[in-house]
């Protein structure tokens, strides 16, 4: 079993492998389940998801209340989500997501197993959060567009 930070790192690597094909996107939102996705929306959701849970973990480790989540998440598609996805966007997404993954690796590697698995009322363990973040749903929703 992978260490928690490595799971997140692998999920980000998977997303960025798929994103290599996203400059070929035709501009038509991709319907998945009851939502639509675009390359920009996938990057936004991956980054927001990593930030949201990072804030949660850091607050818990500091012993302060977490800030309630008020994101609209994938329930909305913004005008920015509909913009063409260029090679420059890919480079920016790569920088943003690899840095976020590194923050997670460094943070999670600093915690021992007891802290990773400590149950707190009404919350996932930190290990469970990492497992949750390793889900590649948003990237997979857009998929490989190199066809």
N, C-alpha and C positions, 0 to 999 in steps of 0.2 A: 504494500500500500504506500502510495506517495505521501510525503510530508504535505501538510495543508498548503503552505505557500507554493509549493511546486504544482499542486493541482490548479491553483489560480494562474500560475505562470503558463502552464500547458493550455489552459482554456484561452488565454489571451493569444498565445502563439497560434492556436487553431483559428481563432477569429481573424488574425492578421494574414494567415495563409489564404483564407477565403477572400479577404479584402483585396488581395492582389488582383482579383478578377473584377472588382466592383467598378473600376473606371469604365468598364464595358456596359454598365447599367443603361437600359433604354429609357429611363425616366418614368416608367410605369410602376407604381407601388405594387408590391407583392403581397397578395392576400394569404395569410396563414392563420388558421383557427378563426377567431372572430376579429382579427386586427389586420392592419396593413403595415408593411415594413419597407424601408428603403435603406441603402447603404448608410446614409447619414444618421438615420434613426437608429440603426443597429449600433453604430459607434457611440451615439449619444446614450443609449440605454446601457451599453456595457460600461462606459465610463461613469455614468450616474449611479449604477448599481454598485460598482467598486467604491465610489466615494461615499455613498449612503451607508454601506455596511462598515467602511473604514471609520467613519464618524461614530457609528454605534460602538464598535470595538474600542476605540480610543476613549470614548466617554466612560464605558464600563471599566476599563483598566484604570482610569483616573478616579473612579468612584463618584462620578457626577451623572446626573440624569441625562439620558439621551434626548436629542431634539426629535420631536414627532415628525414622521415622514409625511410631507404634503406634496410630493412629486405627482405629476399626472402620469408619469411612467409611459408605458406603451399605449395607454388609452387615448393619447392624442398624437396627431401627426402635425408637426409645425411646418411653416413655410420653409424654414431652413432644412428640414428633413427632405424636402422635395427638390432641393437644388441638385444639379449634376454633381457626380462624385468624380473628382479629378485625381491625377497623380499627386498633385500637391496636397489634396485632402487625405490621400492614403499616407503620405509622409507625415502629416500632422497627426493623424490617428495613430500611426505606429509609434511616434514619439510619446504621445499622451498615454496610450495604453501600456506600453512597455514600462514606462516610469511608474504608473500606478501598480502594475504587477510587481515591480521591484520593491515598492513601499510595502506591499503585502508580504512578500517573501521576507524582507528584513524584520518586519514587525512580528510575523508568526514564528520565525526562527528564534526570536528572543524569548519565546514563551515555552515553559516546560509542559509536559503532558498533562499534569494536574490542572494547570491553568487553562489549557486548550479544552479540556473536557469538563470543567467545572460547570455544574448546572446552576442556573439562576432563574428565579421565578418568572414565568412568562416569556422566556427568551431561549433562543437556541444557544448551544455551547459555541464557543469560538470555532472549534473544529467543524461543527455543523454549518456555521456561516461560511467557512472556507469551502466546504463541500457544495453548498448552495451556489456559491460564486463560480464554481468550476463547471456549472451548467452552461453549455454553449448555445442555448436556444436562440438568442437574438442574432448571432452570426449565422447560425444554421437556417434561420427564417429567410435570410437573403440568399444564402448558399453560394455556390460556385457559379459565377456568371460567365465563365470563359467559353461556354458552349457555342 
